[in-house]
Amino acid sequence: MIKTLAAKFHGEMLALYDHCARFGFRPVLFRRLVILKGGVEAAKELVFKPGTTGLERLVEAKKTELSMEAAMMRPEYRTLFTPLELKEAAKRLEGSAIRERSRGRLTATVTNTVTNTKQA
């Protein structure tokens, strides 16, 4: 059953490319890694890799449910990953939710730093 489950997860990871392409984001490197290593191994590697932009792009599009991290956290796939990998996926999703909620709420304050000086 695990092999079938891994194959299903792999298919979902490949499908993410097509879902993302619908709103103008094509994660080519992600797709290549999934093809080369398989969906599960790619997720295990990427979940700890800083600087991956896929999740950030999905946050911008308000489509985090399409993320690799969200797929990892689904009950049917949890057995494919270690508790540490699941914890990291949850942490990344939680961080993206905070960034999504905070977008647009902060406003910059402009202060006048020019001082009037008298000429002698």
Secondary structure, DSSP 8 states (H G I E B T S, - for coil): -HHHHHHHHHHHHHHHHHHHHTTT---HHHHHHHHHH-HHHHHHHHTT-TT--HHHHHHHTT-GGGSHHHHHHSTTTGGGS-HHHHHHHHHHHHHHHHHHHHTTT---------------
